[in-house]
Amino acid sequence: MTATEDQCIFTKQTYQNFVLDLEFKTADGTNSGVIVHCSNTTDWIPNSVEIQIADDYAEQWAKAPGTWQCGAVFGHLAPAKSLVKKPGAWNHYRITCKDREIWVELNGETINYMDMNRWVSGSENPDGSKIPSWLYKPFATLPLEGHIGFQGKHAGAPIWFRNITITELE
C-alpha cells in the first residue's frame, strides 16, 4: 500500500488495546507515521498519537529533534536509538497499545515506551521540552478508543506499507 497524496488512511473499526504489526519502506526524505488512538479522523493531528516514520539518513531528519525521528512519539518522546534501515529496505514495526501505555519496537528491538498518563500538559513534555503548538491536547486526556491510521506522502516523499495485522488485546 502506498500513497500518491498527503492523506491518511484510517481503519473503519476503532481499537483500544491492540498490537499492530506492519512493515514499511521509506524513500529519500520520507516523513510519515502510524497514527493510534485517533478519536477524530477529520482533525486527527491533535486528537491522536503519531508514531513517527522518517528517513533518518536524510539531512533534514538527521538534524531534526529526536522527537521528529523514526520511532519517536512525534513531538513528545524520542526513541532510545535509530534503527530504521536506509531508504529502499523494509522495516518492521510492532506497536503495542495497552491502556495508556505504548511500546514501539523497530526491527526487533524496543526503542520507545510511553506512559501517556505522564503527559498532562499540551505545551510541555514531562522533561520540560516544548511540544509543537499543533499538538495541544495532553495525552493524559485523549480518549483511548480510536482509529488506527497511516500517513501518506507527507513532505513530498513516498512511503510504502505491507503485511499489516492488528491483534486486539483484552
C-alpha positions in Angstrom: 0.0 0.0 0.0 1.4 3.4 -0.9 0.1 6.9 -1.3 0.3 9.5 -4.1 -1.1 12.3 -1.9 -0.6 13.7 1.5 -3.6 11.9 3.0 -4.2 9.4 5.8 -5.9 6.1 5.6 -7.8 5.1 8.7 -9.3 1.9 9.8 -13.1 1.7 9.8 -13.1 -0.1 13.1 -11.9 1.5 16.3 -9.5 -0.1 18.7 -8.3 0.5 22.3 -5.9 -2.2 23.3 -4.0 -3.9 20.5 -0.8 -5.0 18.9 -0.1 -3.5 15.4 2.4 -5.3 13.3 3.5 -3.9 9.9 6.3 -3.4 7.5 7.2 -0.1 6.0 9.7 1.1 3.4 11.0 4.7 3.2 12.3 6.7 0.2 14.8 9.5 0.4 13.4 12.1 2.7 10.3 10.2 3.8 8.2 11.8 6.6 5.2 9.7 7.6 3.7 8.0 10.6 1.4 5.5 12.1 -1.5 7.0 14.0 -3.1 5.4 17.1 -5.9 6.4 19.4 -7.4 8.7 16.8 -10.8 9.9 18.0 -11.4 12.4 15.1 -10.2 11.4 11.6 -11.1 14.8 10.2 -9.0 16.7 12.7 -6.6 13.9 13.6 -3.4 15.8 14.4 -4.4 17.0 17.9 -6.7 14.0 18.5 -4.3 11.1 18.2 -0.8 9.8 18.9 1.6 9.6 16.0 4.5 7.1 15.9 6.9 8.8 13.5 8.3 7.2 10.4 11.2 9.1 8.9 14.2 8.6 6.7 16.7 9.4 9.5 19.5 9.3 6.9 18.2 12.4 5.1 19.8 15.6 6.3 16.6 17.3 7.4 15.6 14.4 9.6 19.1 13.6 10.9 19.4 17.2 12.1 15.8 17.3 13.4 14.9 17.0 17.1 14.8 13.4 18.4 11.1 13.7 18.8 10.8 14.0 15.0 12.9 11.0 14.1 11.8 7.4 13.3 10.4 5.6 16.2 9.5 8.8 18.1 6.1 9.5 19.6 6.0 12.6 17.4 6.7 15.9 19.2 6.7 14.2 22.6 9.2 11.4 23.1 12.4 10.5 21.2 13.3 6.9 20.5 16.2 5.3 22.5 18.1 4.9 19.3 17.7 5.0 15.5 17.2 1.6 14.0 15.5 2.5 10.7 17.1 1.0 7.7 18.3 3.0 4.7 15.7 4.0 2.1 14.5 1.2 -0.1 14.8 -1.5 2.7 11.8 -2.9 4.5 11.5 -2.2 8.2 9.2 -3.9 10.8 7.2 -2.0 13.4 5.4 -3.6 16.3 3.3 -1.0 18.2 1.6 -2.2 21.3 -1.1 0.0 22.9 -2.4 -1.2 26.3 -4.5 1.2 28.3 -2.4 4.4 28.4 0.9 2.7 27.6 2.6 2.5 24.2 5.6 0.3 23.3 7.3 0.8 19.9 9.5 -2.0 18.5 11.5 -1.3 15.4 13.3 -4.2 13.6 13.0 -6.4 16.6 14.1 -4.0 19.4 12.1 -1.9 21.7 13.1 1.7 21.1 10.4 3.6 22.8 8.0 3.4 25.7 5.4 5.9 26.8 3.0 6.1 29.7 0.5 8.7 28.4 -0.6 9.5 31.9 2.7 11.5 32.4 1.8 13.9 29.5 -0.6 16.2 31.4 0.3 19.4 29.5 -0.4 20.3 25.9 2.6 22.6 25.7 5.4 20.9 27.6 6.7 17.4 27.9 7.4 15.9 31.3 11.1 16.6 30.7 10.4 20.3 30.2 10.9 20.3 26.4 8.3 22.1 24.3 5.5 20.2 22.4 4.7 21.6 18.9 1.8 24.0 19.2 -0.4 22.0 16.8 -0.3 19.0 19.3 -2.0 21.0 22.1 -4.1 18.2 23.7 -2.5 16.5 26.7 -2.1 12.7 26.0 -3.3 12.0 29.6 -6.8 13.3 28.5 -7.0 11.7 25.0 -9.7 9.0 24.5 -8.1 5.6 24.0 -10.8 4.2 21.8 -9.9 5.2 18.3 -8.9 4.5 14.7 -5.5 3.4 13.5 -4.1 5.4 10.6 -1.3 5.5 8.1 0.0 8.9 7.0 0.6 9.2 3.3 3.0 11.0 1.1 3.8 13.8 3.5 6.6 16.4 2.7 6.8 15.0 -0.9 8.5 11.7 -0.3 6.6 8.4 -0.6 6.1 5.7 2.0 5.1 2.0 1.5 3.3 -0.3 3.9 2.7 -4.1 3.8 1.8 -7.1 6.0 -0.4 -5.1 8.3 -2.0 -7.0 11.1 -4.0 -5.8 14.2 -4.4 -8.1 17.2 -6.8 -6.9 19.8 -5.9 -7.3 23.4 -8.2 -7.7 26.4 
